[in-house]
Amino acid sequence: MSEQSIHEILAPLGHDFRKQADDLLDLREYALSKSNPGRCVSCYFNLFKNTSGIGDNRLAILRKWLETNLEIVAKGDQDKFLERLPLHLDDEDLESFCARIMQEIITNRVYESERIALFFRFKNKSTAA
């Protein structure tokens, strides 16, 4: 079974999320151009806050697409690659999501770097599987 295109995923959401058309259009543009992955995650959470919460499955296919195609990367001093983290959109909002990821790094990692930067990126084809 081939993966659905982002257009096939977003098109059915247009009616239910018509007030968030900007987020849908931005998400489509960034996904197609494989640019601005952090904005893709932000758009997802903007859409999510207009659902009835975790039990609302209208965004399930979009969530799966994002979790399959995006990842979080940690880099240390001198832009040194530290690790790649899977994207799991299990939180109610972007702030909670970011706090959970930062807490994971603080609590469960030991790096020699003084500074750790976290950012989103689209997976390479070889890492998307």
C-alpha positions as CSV (number, residue, x, y, z in Angstrom):
1,M,0.0,0.0,0.0
2,S,1.5,3.4,-1.0
3,E,1.5,6.3,1.3
4,Q,-1.2,8.9,0.8
5,S,-0.1,12.2,-0.6
6,I,-0.4,15.3,1.7
7,H,-3.1,16.6,-0.7
8,E,-5.2,13.5,-0.3
9,I,-4.9,13.8,3.5
10,L,-5.7,17.5,3.7
11,A,-8.4,17.8,1.1
12,P,-11.1,16.0,3.2
13,L,-10.3,18.2,6.2
14,G,-11.2,21.4,4.4
15,H,-14.9,21.3,5.4
16,D,-14.4,20.5,9.1
17,F,-11.5,23.0,9.4
18,R,-12.6,25.8,7.1
19,K,-11.9,28.4,9.8
20,Q,-8.3,27.1,9.8
21,A,-7.8,27.2,6.1
22,D,-4.6,29.1,6.4
23,D,-3.1,26.3,8.5
24,L,-4.3,23.7,6.0
25,L,-2.8,25.7,3.1
26,D,0.5,26.4,4.9
27,L,0.8,22.8,5.9
28,R,0.2,21.6,2.3
29,E,2.8,24.1,0.9
30,Y,5.5,23.2,3.5
31,A,4.9,19.5,3.1
32,L,5.0,19.6,-0.7
33,S,8.2,21.8,-0.7
34,K,9.7,19.8,2.3
35,S,10.4,23.1,4.0
36,N,9.6,24.6,7.4
37,P,8.9,21.3,9.3
38,G,8.4,23.2,12.6
39,R,5.6,25.2,11.0
40,C,4.0,21.9,9.9
41,V,3.9,20.8,13.5
42,S,2.6,24.1,14.6
43,C,-0.2,23.9,12.0
44,Y,-1.1,20.5,13.2
45,F,-1.5,21.7,16.8
46,N,-3.5,24.7,15.6
47,L,-5.9,22.3,13.9
48,F,-5.9,19.9,16.8
49,K,-7.0,22.6,19.3
50,N,-10.2,22.9,17.2
51,T,-11.1,19.3,17.7
52,S,-12.7,17.6,20.7
53,G,-9.4,16.3,21.9
54,I,-7.5,13.0,21.7
55,G,-10.6,10.9,21.0
56,D,-11.3,12.9,17.9
57,N,-9.9,10.9,15.0
58,R,-10.4,13.5,12.2
59,L,-6.6,14.3,12.2
60,A,-5.4,10.7,12.7
61,I,-4.2,10.3,9.1
62,L,-2.5,13.7,9.1
63,R,-0.8,12.8,12.4
64,K,0.4,9.5,11.1
65,W,1.8,11.3,8.0
66,L,3.6,13.8,10.1
67,E,5.0,11.2,12.4
68,T,6.2,9.2,9.4
69,N,7.8,12.1,7.5
70,L,9.2,14.3,10.3
71,E,11.7,13.8,13.0
72,I,13.4,15.8,15.8
73,V,17.1,16.3,15.7
74,A,19.4,17.2,18.6
75,K,22.6,19.0,17.9
76,G,25.3,20.2,20.4
77,D,28.2,22.5,20.4
78,Q,29.6,23.4,16.9
79,D,26.4,22.1,15.4
80,K,27.5,18.5,16.2
81,F,24.8,15.9,15.5
82,L,23.8,14.2,18.8
83,E,20.7,12.1,17.9
84,R,17.5,11.8,15.9
85,L,14.3,11.4,17.9
86,P,11.0,10.1,16.5
87,L,8.1,12.5,16.3
88,H,5.1,11.4,18.5
89,L,2.3,14.0,18.6
90,D,0.8,12.7,21.8
91,D,0.2,16.1,23.5
92,E,-2.7,18.5,23.6
93,D,-0.8,21.5,22.4
94,L,2.6,22.6,21.0
95,E,3.8,24.0,24.3
96,S,3.2,20.7,26.1
97,F,4.8,18.8,23.2
98,C,8.0,21.0,23.4
99,A,8.1,20.8,27.2
100,R,7.9,17.0,27.0
101,I,10.7,16.7,24.4
102,M,13.0,19.1,26.4
103,Q,12.3,17.2,29.6
104,E,13.2,14.0,27.8
105,I,16.6,15.4,26.8
106,I,17.3,17.0,30.2
107,T,16.2,13.9,32.2
108,N,17.4,11.0,30.0
109,R,20.4,12.1,28.2
110,V,24.0,12.9,29.1
111,Y,25.9,15.0,26.5
112,E,29.1,16.9,26.9
113,S,27.8,19.9,25.0
114,E,27.0,23.0,26.9
115,R,24.2,23.8,24.6
116,I,21.7,21.5,22.9
117,A,19.5,22.6,20.0
118,L,16.4,20.7,19.0
119,F,14.7,21.2,15.7
120,F,12.3,19.5,13.4
121,R,13.3,18.2,9.9
122,F,11.9,16.1,7.2
123,K,13.3,12.6,7.2
124,N,15.6,11.6,4.4
125,K,14.1,8.9,2.2
126,S,16.5,6.4,3.8
127,T,15.3,7.2,7.3
128,A,11.6,7.6,6.5
129,A,10.9,3.8,6.7
